[in-house]
Amino acid sequence: MKNDIQLQNLVVALDAMGGDFGPVVTVPASLQALSLYPKLRLLLVGNPDAIVPILEASKSIGLDRLTVIPSKSVIRGDVRPAQAIRVSKDTSMRVALELIKSGHAQACVSAGNTGALMGLSKLVLKSVHGIERPALTTLLPHQKQGKTVILDLGANISCDGSMLVQFAIMGAVLSEQILGVSNPRVALLNIGSEETKGLDNIRHASKVLHTISSIHYVGYIEANDLLMGKTDVLVCDGFIGNITLKTMEGVIRVILSTLQSSGKKNKLNWYMKIINFWIKKYLFNQFSQFNPDCYNGAHLVGLRNTVIKSHGAANQRAFIAAIAQAMHSVEREVPEKISHQLSVVLSKNNH
C-alpha cells in the first residue's frame, strides 16, 4: 500500500473490539497503519486488558501517536439494532462515535454490528438534511480499470422509492468528488433492463430519476453487469446489495485461491509448467484487483461525519484498507460535499 495520502493532524477513532476477531486484528492493523501514515493519530477504543498486552508485545514505531480509550463492553454481532442502541452506553462502538461528536476525532472505523453502527451513528452524529437514512457504500473496481460506487450494502434492508433516489444523489456526489468522474452515470440494480420490470419501489425511483436533470440516469443494470463498468453509480436496497456484493466476493476468493493452488498437486512436464505459470500469473493479476481485502471499508454516507464500516471478518490488510478509506473521506471532505450537493440537487428538483 503506497503512502500517498497527505495528512495533517488527522485523528481516527477505532472500535477495537468490533468484528469477528477484535483486538487480534484491529490492534496490529492499527500499528501498521501508523507506520504507513506518519501524520495519522489513532484512538483505540476498547478493553485495555485486551489491547495493551498486544501493544506491549510489539516493537512498532508510532506508539506515541496511539491512545487507548477504555470502554466497558462491546456490542455483539447477533444483537438486534434496537436492543444494541438501548444498552450502548460505554460500549466501544458508542464511545468511538462520541469521540467524533466531542471533536476529539474526525472519523470512526468499526467492524462491529452493522445495524447498531448505522443506528448509533444517526443518533450520535445526525444525518445530513434531506436524508432519511444513511447508506453503506463502497467503491467497487470494474474491468475497465475504474470504480463503481455501489449503495446500499446492508444499512437499510428495505427501501422505498424516495430513499433509492437519495442514494442515487449521494452516489453521484461520491463518484464525482472522490473518483473525479464528470457527469457520472447512475443506474438502478434490477432483474431486467425493461422499464416495466422490477418491484414498485424500483420503478418509482426510476420515474423520479428520469425527471432530475442534474443526474445522468441510464436506467436499469442487471447483476451480471456489476463488474463490466457500464455505470459509475449502482443503486439498490441494502438486502439486495449485501447479497450481491458478498456473492461476488465469495466467487472472487474462490478464483484467487484456485489460481494460487492449481498445479501444486499435479505432475506437469517442464513446458506445461511454464504455460501454467504464465496463465496463472495473467489471470491472478486480472482478478487480484477485485480482492475484497483491497477495497474493504464501506462509507456510511448521509451522515454529517465520516463513519466507515469494515467487514466483520476483515484481516489486518483489509482493516488497514478501511482506515485508509476513513482518511480519504476526511481529507476530501466527503460529508460536507455530499451535504452541499444534495441541497443543490433537491432545491432544483423542488422548483
Long-range contacts (C-beta under 8 A, 24 or more apart in sequence): 1-36, 1-320, 1-321, 1-324, 3-36, 3-37, 3-38, 5-37, 5-324, 5-327, 5-328, 5-331, 6-39, 6-331, 7-37, 7-39, 7-40, 7-327, 7-331, 8-39, 9-39, 9-41, 10-39, 10-40, 10-41, 10-106, 10-107, 10-327, 10-330, 10-331, 11-41, 11-42, 11-43, 11-104, 11-105, 11-106, 11-107, 12-40, 12-41, 12-42, 12-43, 12-105, 12-106, 12-107, 12-108, 12-109, 12-323, 12-326, 12-327, 12-330, 13-42, 13-43, 13-45, 13-69, 13-96, 13-97, 13-99, 13-100, 13-104, 13-105, 13-107, 13-108, 13-109, 14-42, 14-43, 14-44, 14-45, 14-96, 14-108, 14-109, 14-110, 14-323, 15-45, 15-46, 15-92, 15-93, 15-96, 15-108, 15-109, 15-110, 15-111, 15-112, 16-44, 16-45, 16-46, 16-50, 16-51, 16-92, 17-45, 17-46, 17-47, 17-50, 17-71, 17-74, 17-92, 17-93, 17-112, 18-74, 18-75, 18-92, 18-93, 18-110, 18-111, 18-112, 18-113, 18-310, 18-312, 19-77, 19-110, 19-111, 19-112, 19-310, 19-311, 19-312, 19-313, 19-314, 20-77, 20-111, 20-312, 20-313, 21-313, 22-46, 22-50, 22-74, 23-47, 23-50, 23-51, 23-54, 24-54, 25-111, 25-314, 25-315, 25-316, 25-319, 26-111, 26-319, 27-51, 27-54, 27-55, 28-54, 28-58, 28-316, 29-316, 29-317, 29-319, 29-320, 29-323, 30-66, 30-323, 31-55, 31-58, 31-60, 31-62, 31-63, 31-66, 32-60, 32-316, 32-320, 33-320, 33-323, 33-324, 34-60, 34-61, 34-62, 34-63, 34-65, 34-66, 35-60, 35-61, 35-62, 36-320, 37-324, 37-327, 38-62, 40-65, 40-323, 40-327, 41-65, 41-66, 41-67, 42-66, 42-67, 42-323, 43-67, 43-69, 43-96, 43-99, 43-104, 43-105, 44-68, 44-69, 45-69, 45-70, 45-71, 45-92, 45-95, 45-96, 45-99, 46-70, 46-71, 46-74, 46-92, 47-71, 47-74, 47-92, 69-95, 69-96, 69-99, 71-95, 74-112, 75-112, 75-113, 75-116, 76-113, 77-112, 77-113, 77-312, 79-113, 79-116, 80-115, 81-113, 81-115, 81-116, 81-118, 81-119, 82-119, 84-113, 84-115, 84-116, 84-119, 84-120, 85-116, 85-119, 85-120, 85-123, 88-116, 88-120, 93-117, 93-120, 94-120, 94-124, 97-121, 97-124, 97-125, 97-307, 98-124, 100-124, 100-125, 100-305, 100-306, 100-307, 101-125, 106-305, 106-306, 106-330, 107-305, 107-306, 107-307, 107-308, 107-326, 107-327, 107-329, 107-330, 108-305, 108-306, 108-307, 108-308, 108-326, 109-297, 109-307, 109-308, 109-310, 109-319, 109-322, 109-323, 109-325, 109-326, 110-307, 110-308, 110-309, 110-310, 111-309, 111-310, 111-311, 111-312, 111-314, 111-319, 111-322, 112-312, 114-154, 114-155, 114-309, 115-155, 117-300, 117-307, 117-309, 118-155, 118-156, 118-300, 121-300, 121-303, 121-307, 122-303, 125-303, 125-304, 125-305, 125-307, 126-303, 126-304, 127-302, 127-303, 127-304, 128-302, 128-303, 128-304, 128-335, 128-338, 128-339, 128-342, 129-339, 129-342, 129-343, 130-166, 130-342, 130-343, 130-346, 131-166, 131-170, 131-302, 131-342, 132-162, 132-163, 132-166, 133-163, 133-302, 134-300, 134-301, 134-302, 134-303, 134-307, 135-166, 135-167, 135-170, 135-238, 135-300, 135-301, 135-302, 136-238, 136-241, 136-298, 136-299, 136-300, 136-301, 136-309, 137-167, 137-170, 137-171, 137-174, 137-298, 137-299, 137-301, 138-245, 138-295, 138-297, 138-298, 138-299, 139-174, 139-178, 139-179, 139-295, 140-226, 140-227, 140-245, 140-295, 141-227, 141-289, 141-290, 141-294, 141-295, 142-226, 142-227, 142-228, 142-229, 143-227, 143-228, 143-229, 144-228, 144-229, 146-179, 146-181, 146-229, 146-232, 147-179, 148-226, 148-229, 148-231, 148-232, 148-233, 148-234, 149-174, 149-175, 149-178, 149-179, 149-184, 149-232, 149-233, 149-234, 150-226, 150-233, 150-234, 150-235, 150-236, 150-241, 150-245, 151-233, 151-234, 151-235, 151-236, 151-241, 151-301, 152-235, 152-236, 152-237, 152-238, 152-241, 153-238, 153-241, 153-242, 153-245, 153-298, 154-238, 154-239, 154-241, 154-242, 155-238, 155-300, 156-237, 156-238, 157-237, 157-238, 157-239, 158-237, 158-238, 158-239, 159-201, 159-237, 159-238, 160-201, 160-204, 161-200, 161-201, 161-202, 161-203, 161-204, 161-205, 161-208, 162-205, 162-208, 163-237, 164-188, 164-201, 164-202, 164-205, 164-235, 164-236, 164-237, 165-205, 165-208, 165-209, 165-212, 166-302, 166-342, 167-235, 168-205, 168-209, 168-215, 168-217, 168-233, 168-235, 169-212, 169-215, 169-341, 169-342, 169-345, 169-346, 170-301, 170-302, 170-338, 170-342, 171-233, 171-234, 171-235, 172-215, 172-216, 172-232, 172-233, 172-341, 173-337, 173-338, 173-341, 173-342, 174-233, 174-299, 174-301, 174-334, 174-338, 175-232, 175-233, 176-341, 177-332, 177-334, 177-337, 177-338, 177-341, 178-328, 178-332, 178-334, 179-232, 181-232, 183-216, 184-216, 184-232, 184-233, 185-216, 185-218, 185-230, 185-231, 185-232, 185-233, 186-215, 186-216, 186-217, 186-218, 186-231, 186-232, 186-233, 186-235, 187-217, 187-218, 187-219, 187-220, 187-221, 187-230, 187-231, 187-233, 187-234, 187-235, 188-219, 188-220, 188-221, 188-234, 188-235, 188-236, 189-220, 189-221, 189-222, 189-223, 189-234, 189-235, 189-236, 189-240, 189-241, 189-244, 190-220, 190-221, 190-222, 191-222, 192-220, 192-222, 193-219, 193-220, 193-221, 193-222, 194-220, 195-219, 195-220, 201-237, 205-235, 211-349, 212-345, 212-348, 212-349, 213-348, 214-344, 214-345, 214-348, 215-345, 227-290, 248-290, 249-292, 252-287, 252-290, 252-291, 252-292, 253-291, 253-292, 255-283, 255-287, 256-284, 256-287, 256-288, 256-291, 259-283, 259-284, 259-287, 260-284, 292-318, 293-317, 293-318, 293-321, 294-321, 295-321, 296-321, 296-322, 296-325, 297-321, 297-322, 297-323, 297-324, 297-325, 297-326, 298-325, 299-325, 299-329, 299-334, 301-334, 301-335, 301-338, 302-338, 303-335, 304-335, 304-339, 305-335, 306-330, 306-334, 306-335
